């Protein structure tokens, strides 16, 4: 079972790096992401910074193995809300086929990330790196 734990830690580290890269992207190009925020959602560009911060904080949390359960559940919930409030309406109401396709891809991407993050959070019974033989 030792190889299982090492492989799962590597997967978590890769996810952490990807989340941090996403977060940095949200800070570097907030105006490019503003097109995805529905007009009815108050806050506008602030949402890009909130999402970027969330991605970076969870990535750091997973890398350092601190508050994994809390940050994992919060990001999972945040992404589910994001899917329902941003991506699904964009998918359903996009007039442009490319925007509809992009909304669908983003919906799938955020669903996969939410599932992986929730899986990590559910398994974070201790906040330390364990290499014992039992799960």
MILUMNU-506590 format. One record per residue (C-alpha): residue number from 1; z, y, x. Coordinates in Angstrom, 1 decimal, padded with zeros to 4 digits. Each point is the difference from the previous one (the first is absolute). Layout:
BEGIN
+-----+--------+--------+--------+
! num !      w !      v !      u !
+-----+--------+--------+--------+
! NUM !      Z !      Y !      X !
...
+-----+--------+--------+--------+
END
This chain:
BEGIN
+-----+--------+--------+--------+
! num !      w !      v !      u !
+-----+--------+--------+--------+
!   1 !  000.0 !  000.0 !  000.0 !
!   2 !  000.3 !  002.3 !  003.0 !
!   3 ! -003.8 !  000.6 !  000.0 !
!   4 !  000.2 !  001.0 ! -003.7 !
!   5 !  002.5 !  002.8 !  000.7 !
!   6 ! -002.0 !  001.3 !  003.0 !
!   7 ! -003.2 !  000.0 ! -002.0 !
!   8 !  001.7 !  001.8 ! -003.0 !
!   9 !  001.5 !  002.6 !  002.4 !
!  10 ! -003.4 !  000.6 !  001.5 !
!  11 ! -001.5 !  000.5 ! -003.5 !
!  12 !  002.8 !  002.4 ! -000.8 !
!  13 ! -000.6 !  002.0 !  003.2 !
!  14 ! -003.7 !  000.2 ! -000.8 !
!  15 !  000.8 !  001.2 ! -003.5 !
!  16 !  002.4 !  002.6 !  001.5 !
!  17 ! -002.7 !  001.4 !  002.3 !
!  18 ! -002.5 !  000.1 ! -002.9 !
!  19 !  002.5 !  001.8 ! -002.2 !
!  20 !  000.7 !  002.6 !  002.7 !
!  21 ! -003.7 !  000.5 !  000.6 !
!  22 ! -000.5 !  000.5 ! -003.8 !
!  23 !  002.9 !  002.5 !  000.0 !
!  24 ! -001.4 !  001.9 !  003.0 !
!  25 ! -003.4 !  000.1 ! -001.8 !
!  26 !  001.6 !  001.5 ! -003.1 !
!  27 !  001.4 !  002.8 !  002.2 !
!  28 ! -003.2 !  000.6 !  002.0 !
!  29 ! -002.4 !  000.1 ! -003.0 !
!  30 !  002.0 !  000.9 ! -003.1 !
!  31 ! -002.9 !  002.0 ! -001.5 !
!  32 ! -002.3 ! -003.0 !  000.2 !
!  33 !  002.5 ! -002.0 ! -002.1 !
!  34 !  000.5 !  002.8 ! -002.5 !
!  35 ! -003.1 ! -001.1 ! -001.8 !
!  36 !  001.8 ! -003.2 ! -001.1 !
!  37 !  003.0 !  001.8 ! -001.6 !
!  38 ! -000.6 !  000.5 ! -003.7 !
!  39 !  000.0 !  003.6 ! -001.1 !
!  40 !  002.7 ! -000.8 ! -002.6 !
!  41 !  002.4 ! -001.1 !  002.8 !
!  42 !  002.1 !  003.0 !  001.0 !
!  43 !  000.5 !  000.5 !  003.7 !
!  44 ! -003.6 ! -000.3 !  001.4 !
!  45 ! -000.1 ! -000.2 !  003.7 !
!  46 !  003.8 ! -000.6 !  000.2 !
!  47 ! -000.7 ! -003.5 ! -001.1 !
!  48 ! -002.0 ! -000.7 !  003.2 !
!  49 !  003.0 !  001.0 !  002.1 !
!  50 !  002.5 ! -002.0 ! -002.2 !
!  51 ! -002.2 ! -003.1 !  000.3 !
!  52 ! -000.5 !  000.5 !  003.7 !
!  53 !  003.7 !  000.4 !  000.6 !
!  54 !  000.7 ! -003.2 ! -002.1 !
!  55 ! -002.5 ! -002.0 !  002.1 !
!  56 !  001.4 !  001.2 !  003.3 !
!  57 !  003.6 ! -000.5 ! -001.0 !
!  58 ! -000.6 ! -003.6 ! -001.2 !
!  59 ! -002.0 ! -000.8 !  003.1 !
!  60 !  002.8 !  001.2 !  002.2 !
!  61 !  002.5 ! -001.8 ! -002.1 !
!  62 ! -001.9 ! -003.3 !  000.3 !
!  63 ! -000.5 !  000.5 !  003.8 !
!  64 !  003.7 !  000.6 !  000.6 !
!  65 !  001.1 ! -002.5 ! -002.6 !
!  66 !  002.3 !  002.5 ! -001.6 !
!  67 !  000.3 !  000.5 ! -003.8 !
!  68 ! -002.9 ! -002.4 ! -000.6 !
!  69 !  001.1 ! -001.2 ! -003.4 !
!  70 !  000.5 !  003.6 ! -001.3 !
!  71 ! -003.1 !  001.5 !  001.5 !
!  72 ! -002.1 ! -003.0 ! -000.9 !
!  73 !  001.0 !  000.0 ! -003.7 !
!  74 ! -000.4 !  003.8 ! -000.2 !
!  75 ! -003.5 ! -000.1 !  001.6 !
!  76 ! -001.0 ! -002.9 ! -002.3 !
!  77 !  001.1 !  002.0 ! -003.0 !
!  78 ! -001.7 !  003.1 !  001.3 !
!  79 ! -003.3 ! -001.8 !  000.5 !
!  80 !  000.1 ! -001.6 ! -003.5 !
!  81 !  000.6 !  003.4 ! -001.5 !
!  82 ! -002.8 !  001.4 !  002.2 !
!  83 ! -002.4 ! -002.7 ! -001.2 !
!  84 !  000.8 !  000.7 ! -003.6 !
!  85 !  000.1 !  003.8 !  000.2 !
!  86 ! -002.8 !  000.7 !  002.5 !
!  87 ! -002.3 ! -002.9 !  000.7 !
!  88 ! -000.3 ! -001.5 ! -003.5 !
!  89 ! -000.8 !  003.3 ! -001.7 !
!  90 ! -002.5 !  000.8 !  002.8 !
!  91 ! -001.6 ! -003.4 ! -000.5 !
!  92 ! -000.2 !  000.3 ! -003.8 !
!  93 ! -001.2 !  003.6 ! -000.2 !
!  94 ! -002.2 !  000.4 !  003.1 !
!  95 ! -003.5 !  001.2 ! -000.9 !
!  96 ! -001.4 ! -000.7 !  003.5 !
!  97 ! -000.5 ! -003.7 !  000.8 !
!  98 !  001.1 !  000.5 !  003.6 !
!  99 !  003.3 !  001.6 ! -001.1 !
! 100 !  000.6 ! -002.8 ! -002.4 !
! 101 ! -000.6 ! -002.6 !  002.7 !
! 102 !  002.3 !  001.9 !  002.4 !
! 103 !  002.7 !  000.2 ! -002.6 !
! 104 ! -000.3 ! -003.8 ! -000.6 !
! 105 !  000.2 ! -000.7 !  003.8 !
! 106 !  003.0 !  002.3 !  000.3 !
! 107 !  001.6 ! -001.7 ! -003.0 !
! 108 ! -000.4 ! -003.4 !  001.7 !
! 109 !  001.2 !  001.3 !  003.4 !
! 110 !  003.1 !  001.5 ! -001.5 !
! 111 !  000.7 ! -003.2 ! -002.0 !
! 112 ! -000.3 ! -002.1 !  003.1 !
! 113 !  002.3 !  002.3 !  002.0 !
! 114 !  002.5 !  000.1 ! -002.9 !
! 115 !  000.1 ! -003.8 ! -000.2 !
! 116 !  000.5 ! -000.4 !  003.7 !
! 117 !  002.7 !  002.7 !  000.2 !
! 118 !  001.8 ! -001.5 ! -003.0 !
! 119 ! -000.2 ! -003.5 !  001.6 !
! 120 !  001.5 !  001.4 !  003.2 !
! 121 !  002.8 !  001.8 ! -002.0 !
! 122 !  000.8 ! -003.1 ! -001.9 !
! 123 !  000.4 ! -002.0 !  003.2 !
! 124 !  002.1 !  002.6 !  001.8 !
! 125 !  003.4 ! -001.6 ! -000.7 !
! 126 !  001.2 !  001.2 !  003.4 !
! 127 ! -001.2 !  003.1 !  001.8 !
! 128 ! -000.4 ! -001.8 !  003.4 !
! 129 ! -002.6 ! -002.1 !  001.7 !
! 130 !  001.0 ! -003.7 ! -000.5 !
! 131 ! -001.5 ! -002.9 !  001.9 !
! 132 !  002.1 ! -002.8 ! -001.4 !
! 133 ! -001.6 ! -003.2 ! -001.2 !
! 134 !  000.9 !  000.5 ! -003.7 !
! 135 ! -001.5 !  002.5 ! -002.4 !
+-----+--------+--------+--------+
END
